[in-house]
Amino acid sequence: MLIASRFKQLYLSYFSKPLSDRVIYRTIARRKVRRIVEIGIGTGQRTRRMIDLASRLGQGETIRYAAIDLFESRSPDASRGLSLKDAHRLLQSTAAKVQLIPGDPASALARWANSLQNVDLVVIAADYDEKALAGAWFYLPRMLHAGSTVYLESRAADSAGMALRVAGRSEIDQHAAASRRRAA
């Protein structure tokens, strides 16, 4: 079983598609991630893989996963995604404790940020632009700890694919400060 888990980890980290998600899987393996928040669940493929990998490496520890998404409120021209019911059905078979939070990032985090503490990994999907995330940045710092990693997904300029980049703590704090100024 240990060999199969190691093979799965190597496959996800270096050979899985889409290419941009590989960095997330390497982070999960390297940092022994136990708490994940995903803003924008998409089709759920990456979600299942993240939870599965964290569970395999967790040695019996409970993985906590929260997804913030518009679900049925998504606009018709937005990228495809799961309904709340489909997301629940997809994730109920995982070993993780799953929270599905419907709504836009700002309003959802306003309600839930205090219960989403000490998050190891945050993945923000490309579905949300700066305007949609403007109010959410205020709540993000209180969810993180010193070793947390935040990835921002964007559409790659050279192709139809996606790109991920790490949002450093200083960038997060700048966005949060700007969000506070807008609110005042």
C-alpha positions in Angstrom: 0.0 0.0 0.0 2.9 2.4 0.8 4.3 1.9 -2.7 0.9 2.6 -4.3 0.6 5.8 -2.3 4.1 6.9 -3.2 3.4 6.2 -6.9 0.1 8.2 -6.8 2.0 11.1 -5.2 4.7 11.1 -7.8 2.1 10.8 -10.7 0.1 13.8 -9.4 3.2 15.9 -8.6 5.0 15.4 -11.9 2.8 13.9 -14.6 -0.9 14.8 -14.0 -2.9 17.1 -16.2 -3.5 20.0 -16.0 0.1 21.0 -15.6 -0.6 24.0 -13.4 -2.0 21.8 -10.6 1.2 19.9 -10.1 2.6 22.6 -7.9 -0.4 22.2 -5.6 0.2 18.5 -5.2 3.9 19.0 -4.5 2.9 21.5 -1.8 0.5 19.0 -0.2 3.2 16.3 -0.1 6.0 18.6 1.1 4.0 20.5 3.8 1.8 17.6 5.0 -1.4 19.7 4.4 -4.4 19.0 6.6 -6.6 22.0 6.1 -7.6 23.2 2.6 -9.8 26.0 1.5 -10.7 26.3 -2.2 -12.4 29.4 -3.6 -14.0 28.2 -6.8 -14.4 24.4 -7.0 -14.7 24.1 -10.8 -15.4 20.5 -11.9 -14.1 19.0 -8.7 -11.3 17.0 -10.2 -8.6 19.0 -8.5 -10.5 18.9 -5.3 -10.8 15.1 -5.3 -7.1 14.8 -6.0 -6.1 17.3 -3.3 -8.2 15.5 -0.7 -7.1 12.1 -1.8 -3.4 13.0 -1.7 -3.6 14.7 1.7 -5.5 11.7 3.1 -2.9 9.3 1.8 -0.1 11.3 3.4 -2.1 12.1 6.6 -1.6 8.8 8.3 -5.1 8.7 9.7 -5.4 12.5 10.5 -8.7 14.0 9.5 -8.4 16.3 6.4 -10.6 19.4 6.6 -11.7 20.9 3.3 -13.9 23.9 2.6 -15.1 25.1 -0.8 -16.5 28.6 -1.4 -18.3 28.7 -4.7 -21.3 30.3 -6.4 -22.6 26.8 -7.3 -26.1 27.4 -8.8 -25.7 31.2 -8.7 -22.9 31.1 -11.3 -23.7 33.2 -14.3 -24.5 31.3 -17.5 -21.4 32.7 -19.3 -19.1 31.6 -16.5 -16.8 28.6 -16.7 -18.5 25.3 -16.0 -18.8 24.1 -12.4 -20.7 21.8 -10.1 -24.0 22.4 -8.5 -24.1 22.3 -4.7 -25.8 18.9 -4.8 -23.3 17.5 -7.3 -20.4 18.8 -5.2 -21.8 17.2 -2.1 -22.3 13.9 -3.9 -18.8 14.0 -5.3 -17.1 14.7 -2.0 -19.2 12.7 0.4 -17.2 9.5 -0.3 -13.9 11.2 0.6 -12.3 10.7 4.0 -12.3 14.5 4.6 -14.5 16.6 6.7 -16.1 18.7 4.0 -17.8 22.1 4.2 -19.5 23.5 1.1 -20.1 27.2 1.4 -22.3 28.8 -1.3 -21.9 32.4 -2.2 -19.4 34.9 -3.5 -16.0 35.0 -1.7 -16.5 38.2 0.2 -19.9 37.3 1.7 -19.0 33.7 2.3 -15.7 34.6 4.1 -17.5 37.3 6.1 -19.7 34.5 7.5 -17.2 31.7 7.8 -13.6 33.1 8.2 -13.6 32.7 12.0 -14.4 29.0 11.7 -11.8 28.4 9.0 -8.7 28.9 11.1 -5.1 27.6 10.7 -5.6 26.8 7.0 -2.6 25.2 5.4 -3.5 25.7 1.8 -5.8 28.2 0.0 -6.4 27.8 -3.7 -8.2 30.7 -5.5 -9.6 29.8 -8.9 -9.3 32.0 -11.9 -13.1 32.3 -12.0 -12.8 35.3 -9.6 -11.3 38.5 -10.7 -9.8 41.3 -8.5 -13.2 42.9 -8.1 -14.9 39.7 -6.9 -12.1 39.1 -4.4 -11.8 42.7 -3.2 -13.9 42.2 0.0 -12.6 38.7 0.6 -8.9 39.7 1.2 -9.9 41.4 4.4 -10.8 38.0 6.0 -8.0 35.9 4.6 -5.1 36.8 7.0 -7.1 35.6 10.0 -7.5 32.2 8.4 -3.7 31.7 7.8 -0.8 30.6 10.0 2.9 31.3 9.4 3.3 28.2 7.1 0.2 28.7 5.0 0.4 28.7 1.2 -2.0 30.7 -0.9 -2.2 30.0 -4.7 -3.8 32.3 -7.2 -4.9 30.8 -10.5 -5.0 32.8 -13.6 -5.5 32.2 -17.3 -2.1 31.8 -19.0 -1.3 34.5 -21.5 0.3 32.2 -24.0 -2.3 29.4 -24.1 -5.8 28.4 -23.1 -4.3 26.8 -20.0 -4.0 28.0 -16.4 -1.1 29.3 -14.3 -0.7 29.3 -10.6 1.4 31.7 -8.5 2.0 32.0 -4.8 0.5 35.0 -3.1 3.1 36.0 -0.5 2.1 37.2 3.0 3.0 40.8 2.2 0.7 40.8 -0.9 -2.1 39.3 1.1 -1.7 42.0 3.8 -1.6 44.7 1.2 -4.9 43.5 -0.3 -6.4 43.2 3.1 -5.3 46.8 4.0 -6.8 48.1 0.7 -10.0 46.2 1.5 -10.2 47.9 4.9 -9.7 51.3 3.4 -12.5 50.7 0.9 -14.9 49.6 3.7 -14.1 52.6 5.8 
